[in-house]
């Protein structure tokens, strides 16, 4: 009897200990959550945020309302999320690389460490050209950019966007210049290239996929050192095949909750990510269909994963003379 009582006592003590640490804390939102997508509808952030929100609703038991607030390379919507009450009911989304470099570019006084990161996928940038252009291969495009400095038009979602990061990296690696044409999101930038409004886009595969399948955009290279497969098209070769030694850090996307919200919000989302999102079939299907990488992460793992892309882009902008704040003064050492 004594042994049974002791065992029971230890069990109760253990459960109380777990509850005290917050491992069993459960946030039950009592009203809809606002998820600010700081880019235009249809782009990569919008697409994956809607998939993720629909899955999260199943676990939280509340509606997540998507609000598109594009402008100033994502900084308008992000700022609105920063300035909202820290009650856990206003989130934002996007590329963690953007979040980590707003301060470098003088756009927002924030960093990735100011947020709880809930990553869902890694999006991959692709060099795509209008199907009617004469450029059939990446070497042909690079040769034209060298022959006509600043003449080849490239559509991106603006400074600090993934597309801009990609073309800036290519320009430095290949020693070329280009004509930058900006839009309020990756989807409009991809449409611009598909329609012939611009000759090139370096936005994400997810934003170009439909137009690649429709043969409106011809993909020439993945901005990185690994090829990708797009359903209904095939393999897109890596840029490293044409620029030896070329690498580009992985650009992770996700949902961001400002720190300062009640601790049970982060505890609940941490648990959902660790037990549910890591095996979520809807996100896996989305990634497979859109040339993305399934990559759910949260907490310190997420912070470590996103830093290389933040560091690379911050110093690319510094080298290009576009940084307003030197990265090394805000905790981003030179790679």
C-alpha positions in Angstrom: 0.0 0.0 0.0 2.8 2.3 0.9 4.5 1.7 -2.4 1.3 2.4 -4.3 0.7 5.6 -2.5 4.3 6.7 -3.1 4.0 6.0 -6.7 0.7 7.9 -6.9 2.3 10.8 -5.1 5.2 10.9 -7.4 2.9 10.8 -10.4 0.8 13.8 -9.1 4.0 15.7 -8.3 5.3 15.0 -11.7 2.1 16.3 -13.4 2.1 19.4 -11.2 5.8 20.0 -12.2 5.0 19.7 -15.9 2.0 22.1 -15.6 4.2 24.6 -13.7 6.8 24.6 -16.5 4.0 25.5 -19.0 4.4 22.3 -21.0 0.7 21.6 -20.6 -0.3 25.3 -20.9 -3.1 25.6 -23.5 -4.1 28.9 -25.0 -7.8 29.0 -26.0 -8.4 32.1 -28.1 -11.8 33.6 -27.4 -12.0 35.7 -30.6 -10.7 35.5 -34.2 -7.0 36.1 -34.7 -5.7 38.6 -37.3 -2.9 37.4 -39.5 -1.4 40.4 -41.4 0.2 39.3 -44.7 2.4 42.3 -45.6 2.3 41.4 -49.3 -0.3 41.3 -52.1 -2.7 38.4 -52.5 -1.5 35.5 -54.5 2.2 35.7 -53.6 4.3 33.1 -51.8 3.6 34.6 -48.3 -0.1 34.8 -49.0 -0.3 31.3 -50.4 1.5 29.5 -47.6 0.0 31.7 -44.8 -3.5 30.7 -45.9 -2.6 27.0 -45.9 -1.0 27.3 -42.5 -3.8 29.3 -41.0 -6.4 26.8 -42.2 -4.5 24.0 -40.4 -4.0 26.1 -37.2 -7.7 26.8 -37.0 -8.2 23.0 -36.4 -6.1 23.1 -33.2 -7.0 26.6 -31.9 -10.7 26.4 -32.5 -10.9 30.0 -33.8 -10.9 31.7 -37.1 -7.7 33.2 -38.4 -8.5 36.2 -40.6 -6.0 37.0 -43.3 -5.5 40.7 -44.0 -3.3 41.7 -46.9 -1.5 45.0 -46.2 1.2 45.4 -48.9 3.5 48.3 -49.1 7.2 49.4 -48.6 8.6 45.9 -49.2 6.5 44.3 -46.4 7.3 46.9 -43.8 3.8 48.5 -43.7 2.0 45.4 -42.6 4.8 44.3 -40.3 4.8 47.7 -38.6 1.0 47.4 -38.0 1.5 44.0 -36.4 4.3 45.5 -34.2 2.1 48.4 -33.1 -1.0 46.2 -32.4 -1.8 45.3 -28.7 0.4 42.5 -27.5 -2.5 40.3 -26.6 -1.6 37.4 -29.0 -4.4 38.2 -31.4 -2.4 40.0 -34.1 0.4 38.1 -36.1 2.3 38.7 -39.3 4.0 36.5 -41.8 6.6 36.5 -44.5 10.3 35.7 -45.1 12.3 35.7 -41.9 15.2 37.3 -44.0 13.0 40.4 -44.5 12.2 40.6 -40.8 15.8 40.4 -39.9 17.0 43.1 -42.3 14.4 45.9 -42.0 16.6 47.7 -39.5 19.7 47.5 -41.8 17.6 49.1 -44.6 16.2 51.8 -42.3 12.7 50.6 -42.7 11.7 49.4 -39.2 13.4 49.2 -35.8 13.0 45.5 -35.3 14.9 42.2 -35.7 14.1 38.5 -35.9 14.8 38.2 -32.1 11.9 40.5 -31.4 9.5 37.8 -32.6 8.5 34.2 -32.0 9.1 32.5 -35.3 6.9 29.7 -36.6 8.4 28.5 -39.9 6.4 26.5 -42.4 8.4 26.2 -45.7 11.6 27.5 -47.3 10.8 29.2 -50.6 13.3 29.1 -53.5 14.0 32.0 -55.9 14.0 31.2 -59.6 15.4 33.2 -62.6 12.4 33.2 -65.0 12.2 35.0 -68.3 9.2 36.0 -70.4 8.7 33.1 -72.9 9.0 35.4 -75.9 12.5 36.7 -75.0 15.4 35.2 -76.9 17.1 33.9 -73.7 16.9 30.1 -73.7 19.6 29.5 -71.1 21.1 31.3 -68.1 24.5 31.9 -69.8 22.6 33.6 -72.6 20.8 35.9 -70.2 24.0 36.7 -68.3 25.8 37.5 -71.6 23.0 39.9 -72.6 23.2 41.6 -69.2 26.9 42.2 -69.6 26.5 43.4 -73.2 23.7 45.8 -72.2 24.4 47.1 -68.7 21.3 48.2 -66.8 19.0 47.5 -69.8 17.5 44.1 -68.9 14.3 44.7 -66.8 13.9 42.5 -63.7 10.6 42.4 -61.8 10.7 42.0 -58.0 8.5 42.7 -55.0 10.8 45.6 -54.1 13.8 46.2 -52.0 14.1 43.7 -49.2 12.0 41.1 -51.1 13.2 37.7 -51.9 13.3 38.5 -55.6 15.5 41.6 -55.0 17.8 39.7 -52.7 18.2 37.1 -55.5 19.0 39.5 -58.3 21.4 41.5 -56.2 23.2 38.4 -55.3 23.4 37.4 -59.0 24.5 40.9 -60.0 27.4 40.7 -57.6 28.5 37.2 -58.4 28.3 37.6 -62.2 29.4 41.3 -62.4 26.3 42.5 -64.2 23.7 45.3 -63.7 20.0 45.4 -64.4 16.9 47.6 -64.6 14.9 47.1 -61.4 11.1 47.3 -61.7 9.2 46.9 -58.4 5.7 45.7 -57.6 3.6 45.3 -54.4 4.2 41.6 -54.2 5.8 38.5 -55.8 2.6 37.5 -57.7 2.3 40.9 -59.5 6.0 40.7 -60.3 5.7 37.3 -61.8 2.6 38.4 -63.8 4.7 41.3 -65.1 7.3 38.9 -66.5 4.7 36.6 -67.9 2.9 39.4 -69.7 6.1 40.9 -71.1 5.9 44.0 -69.0 9.4 43.0 -67.9 11.8 40.6 -69.4 12.8 38.8 -66.2 11.7 38.0 -62.7 13.7 36.5 -59.8 10.8 36.0 -57.5 10.0 32.7 -55.8 9.2 29.4 -57.5 5.8 29.4 -55.7 4.9 32.7 -57.4 6.0 31.6 -60.9 4.8 27.9 -60.9 1.4 28.4 -62.7 3.0 30.6 -65.4 5.8 28.2 -65.8 3.4 25.4 -66.4 1.4 27.6 -68.8 4.7 28.3 -70.7 4.4 32.0 -70.1 7.6 32.1 -68.1 10.7 30.1 -69.0 12.7 29.1 -65.9 16.5 29.3 -66.4 17.9 28.6 -63.0 17.3 28.1 -59.3 19.0 30.8 -57.3 21.1 28.4 -55.3 23.3 25.3 -55.6 20.6 22.7 -55.8 18.0 21.9 -58.5 14.3 21.8 -57.9 11.4 19.8 -59.4 8.2 21.5 -60.3 5.2 19.2 -60.9 4.0 19.6 -64.5 7.3 21.0 -65.7 10.4 19.1 -64.6 13.8 20.0 -63.3 15.2 23.5 -63.0 19.0 23.5 -62.8 20.9 25.4 -60.0 22.7 28.7 -60.7 25.9 27.1 -59.4 25.9 25.2 -62.6 26.5 28.5 -64.5 28.4 30.5 -61.8 30.8 28.1 -60.2 30.8 28.2 -56.4 27.5 30.1 -56.2 25.5 29.6 -53.0 22.5 31.3 -51.5 21.3 30.7 -48.0 17.9 29.1 -47.5 15.1 31.6 -47.2 12.6 30.4 -44.6 9.0 31.7 -44.4 6.5 31.5 -41.6 4.2 33.2 -39.1 5.6 35.7 -36.7 4.1 36.5 -33.3 5.6 39.6 -31.5 7.3 38.9 -28.2 5.4 40.5 -25.3 2.2 38.5 -26.0 1.0 36.4 -23.1 3.4 33.4 -22.6 0.6 30.9 -23.1 0.3 32.0 -26.7 3.9 31.0 -27.5 3.7 27.9 -25.4 0.6 26.7 -27.3 2.0 27.5 -30.7 5.3 25.9 -29.8 3.5 22.7 -28.9 1.4 22.7 -32.1 4.6 23.1 -34.2 6.4 20.4 -32.3 3.6 17.8 -32.4 1.4 18.7 -35.4 3.0 21.0 -38.0 6.1 18.9 -38.3 4.0 16.2 -40.0 1.3 18.3 -41.6 0.2 16.8 -44.9 -1.4 20.0 -46.3 1.9 21.9 -45.9 3.8 19.0 -47.4 1.5 18.9 -50.4 1.8 22.7 -50.9 5.6 22.6 -50.8 5.7 19.7 -53.3 3.3 21.5 -55.7 5.1 24.9 -55.5 8.8 24.0 -55.7 9.2 24.8 -51.9 10.8 22.9 -49.1 8.7 21.6 -46.2 10.5 23.0 -43.1 8.4 23.5 -39.9 10.5 24.9 -37.1 10.0 27.0 -34.0 11.9 28.4 -31.1 15.7 28.6 -31.0 15.9 26.1 -33.9 14.0 28.6 -36.1 16.2 31.5 -35.0 19.4 29.6 -35.9 18.0 28.4 -39.2 17.0 31.9 -40.5 20.2 33.7 -39.5 22.4 32.8 -42.5 20.0 34.4 -45.0 19.6 37.5 -42.8 23.4 37.8 -42.5 24.0 37.3 -46.2 21.4 39.8 -47.4 22.4 42.4 -44.8 26.0 42.4 -46.0 25.0 42.3 -49.7 23.1 45.5 -49.1 26.0 47.0 -47.2 28.3 46.2 -50.0 25.9 47.7 -52.5 25.8 50.9 -50.5 22.1 50.5 -49.8 22.3 49.8 -46.0 21.2 52.7 -43.7 22.6 50.9 -40.6 25.8 48.9 -40.7 25.0 45.2 -39.9 27.8 44.8 -37.5 26.4 47.5 -35.2 23.2 45.6 -34.7 24.5 42.1 -34.0 25.0 40.8 -37.6 28.7 40.1 -38.1 30.2 39.9 -41.5 30.1 36.3 -42.9 
